[in-house]
Amino acid sequence: MKALNDYTIQFVSLAQGTHHFEYEVNNTFFEELDCNDFINASFHVDIEFIKQSTMMLLNFSFTGKIVVPCDRCLEDVSIPVAGLEKLIVKFGNNTLNDNDDILILHEGEYELNVAHYIYEFIELHIPHRKTHKEGDCDAETIKKLNELKINKSSEDIDPRWSALKNFNN
């Protein structure tokens, strides 16, 4: 977890106004967070940090790619991932909050580790289905999958259910 200390912003020493932070996120970052979902990952993260007297606004911008097994053919596929997210940080004694976009810190806090927010925001922008474009999958695997498809016309239909098909007409 020591490697995640690089993602700590000590905001107490920053003057009010806009500050910029840049991070390069790779496999080591995700391994530190026990995320082994990727074969390879590489991201550039920009954080625009706006400090005000009563709150802070963090605008996250990231671009990069992940390499994962294709959900269709299991060959490696490179997926581009990019996104914009924001986090509002306020101060108070009640740190219980139902809003995911607002973080409430105790009055005495002086630093903020953004590693978990970077991880969460990247994860939120990864598509659920990770596949090659049509025609780019491994041809042999697709051929095997097509052979294993169930042919609907060859299925034996129970006569009780076939009578119900007439109701659609």
N, C-alpha and C positions, 0 to 999 in steps of 0.2 A: 504494500500500500504506500510505500515511501515514494514511489514514482508518481503517485497522484498528488503529492504535495506541490508539484509544478503547476497545478491547476488552481491553486489558492490565490485569491485576490485579497490583499490587505487594503481594504477600502478606507480604513480610518485615517491613513496618511495621505489619501488622495484629496486634492482640492475639488471644490464643487465645479461641475462642468462635465464635459465629455472626454472620455479616455478610451483608448483602443487596446485590445489584447488579441494576440494571434497565437494559435496553437496548431501543431501538426499532430494528428491523431492516427495511430497505426495499430498493428496487431498487439504490441506491448500494452497499450492502453486498455484494449478490450480484455486481454488476459488478466490484467490487474483487477478487473471488475468481474472475473470469472465468466466471461462471455466467450464461448468457443463455437459460436454459430457460424463463423466465417472461416474460409480457407485463407483469405487475405483481406485486409481492409486498409484504406488510406484516405484521410480526410484533411482538409484545411478548414479550420474554424476561426471565424472572426467574431469578436465580441465588442460591441459598442456599449460602453459602460457609462451611463449618465448618472452622476451623483448630484442629488439635491439635498436640501437641508433636512427633509423629513422622510425621504425615500430614495430608492435607486431603481433605475430601469436598465435592464440588460437585454440588448437585442443580439440574438445569436444568428449567425449566417454561416452555413457550411456547405461545402461541395466535396465530393469524393466518389469513391466506388468501393464496392465489396465484391469479392469473388466467393461464390457459393456453389454447391451442387445444383444443377438444374432439376426442378421438380418433375420434369417429364422424362429426361434421358439420363440424369445423374452425372453428366459431364460438367466440368467447371464452366460457369457463366459469370461474366463481369456485369454487374448492375450499377449504373450511375445513380447516385443519391445526392439530392440537394434540398435545402430547405431554409426557412426563416422561422424563428420562434422568438418569443419575448418572455421575460420573467420580471415581475415587479417585486421589489424587496422593500418591506416596511418594517418599522420597529415597534415593539410593544411587549407587554407582559404576557398576553394570551397568545401562545404560538399555535393553538389549534385553529385550523383553517380548512374550510371545505373547498376552496378555490385553488386549483392546481397552478394557476398563473400567478398567484400571489404567495410569496414566502414572507413569513413574519419572524424576525429575529429578535432576541432579547436586546434590551437597550445597551448592554455592555459588550456585545459582540463587536469584533474589530476586523474579522476576515470572513471570506466566503469561498468555499471550495466548489467550483463549478463542474467538476469531473462528472458527477452523476447526472447533472442536467445536460451536459454534452451527450453523454451516453443515451439518456432517455429521448432526447430530441432526435438524434440520429436513428434510433430504433423506431420511433414513430413514423419516420419517412421511408422506411424500407418497405417495399411492396410485399403483400402477403404471398403472392404467387411469383416465384422466381424462376423464370423459364427463358430459354433462348427465343429469338424471334422465329416466326413460322419458317420452316425450311432449314434452320440452322442446327437443329438437334442432330444427334448421332443417328445416322440412317439405319444402322443395324438394330439399334434399340427401338426405333419407331416401327420398323418392320415387324419385330417381335411383338410389340404392343398391339399392332393391328391384327396380327394373327390370333392373339388372345382375346380380342374383342368378342363380345357375345352378339351373335347375329339375331336381331329381334324378329326377323321374319321366320326364322327356323324354330322359334320357341313354340312349344305346345301350349295352347291356350285352353284352359278349363272351359267347357261349354257353358257353364253357368255365368262366367264372366263375359264370354263372347256375346251373349244375349244383351248385356248391358251396353255394348258398343252401339247398338241400334238407337239408343236414347239420344245420342249426340246428333243424329241426323234429323 
